[in-house]
Amino acid sequence: MSYVPLSWLDVTAAAVLIVFNGVLSWALRLGLERSIAIATVRMVVQLGAIGFVLKFVFEQTSPLLTAVLALVMIGMAGHEALARQESRVGGWMAYGIGTGTLFFVGLLATLYTMIVVIGPEPWYAPQYLLPILGMILGNTLTGVALVMNTIVQAAKRDRAAIEARLALGETRFEATASVVVHAVKTGLMPILNAMAATGVVTLPGMMTGQILAGIDPVEAAKYQVMIMFVIAAATALGVMLAAIGGAWLITDARHRLRVGMLGLV
Amino acid sequence: MLKVDKLKVGTLPPLSFAVAGTECLSIEGPSGSGKTRLLRAIADLDDVDGYVTLDGAERREMSGPQWRRQVRYFAAEPGWWAATPRDHFPSDSDPGKLERLLHALGLDLSLLDRPIGQLSTGERLRMALARGLIDEPRVLLLDEPTAALDAQTTALVHELIRFQLLAGRIVLLVSHDPAEIERLAHQRLQLGAQSRPDVDHRHLLPRRSIAS
């Protein structure tokens, strides 16, 4: 088993295929030529840039540089989690809960994986740390975004039920319990589906990559199983933290539903 | 004694009034005049400036849940969160008391284990009344408790309200029914139309202010 490097000519050969998309759009009058062109250029520039950035960072093996890049990734993930909401509720507080959750979970899960599970030399080796953090963030962010969205939408829908419980003297967390449970279930659905479908319906990107790079498929599978465990645990933790944070966000210190913030007044 | 002092509800001028135990205050006014918002403010379900005290203790001196265990808001459209009415009652409710309450409201005990969706509007309304009364709050804030009921069940609810008053409770009753107000209310509070530009503030004050 060996790894075949791609020449720039090989990449160009593949680029011909995207031109076919453009021709199709023109022939069928889809009007997508511009979008295809922009998307293509963005993809090439972004992936090219990240390739060079990673090459640089991997060569340096500097803890500071690795930390900075990790923080940038977490910030972007927090932004992305909020951008996926149906309605902007809570402003900076919601941003804080989303990003805070991703920061805490991303850090915890990545440190555990680096130090306890893989143990590379040095322990912060960016070549391991950054892709693992990326995979953890990518999945946790989906869960966190779903949870925040579900909490807000469910609170709007179940306002009468939540306020009935509050009126009976229940606390903010008792009164929102059913909403929180619903949100946690929703947030965990994608990772549970991914675990069930993996290897049968889809072959995970990391495993595919390792196989293409010439790693023994069984070794690649071992790595994939390990990373799935980490991702599932990180997502579960992130989803629960975000749900509790969400319940806290939509209620106030006197245990009232923030109807104004939810746009219900 | 429930005292409301300079409570700023919506665009209404500050409201001040007091209701003693065994007394019922009716709250009247056209739709949108702030009747429901007033009850919600007293139950501390909305963030409203002003003071509400029960037997000398202001609502901010205790937690929201502690306040609402004594000052109970009954919504015009009650909310439900579990499958059957029974799941909504505290698990340590006295079964004898529950039975007496349901009986007084003309509700069959078997309704307790029926799915909520199978209860009629009137049954749900009375069930919510029973749920809110089982732990004996001091103040009942009733938002049109009989608007969806027929004459017979309305009479039962009136009887229950009167019984609560005899037991020393304080009742605030939002109602559109003059006969109901005549029958139950000791004092009346009239709220004016909210968005009238030439609001005469005297109309918005309690019709019969009560010295505390």
Interface residues (C-beta under 8 A of the other chain):
Chain A: D158 R159 A160 A161 I162 E163 A164 R165 L166 A167 L168 G169 E170 T171 S178 D252 R254 H255 R256 L257 V259 G260
Chain B: A43 D44 L45 D46 D47 R60 S63 G64 P65 Q66 R68 R69 R72 Y73 F74 A75 E77 P78 G79 W80 W81 A128 R131 G132 D135
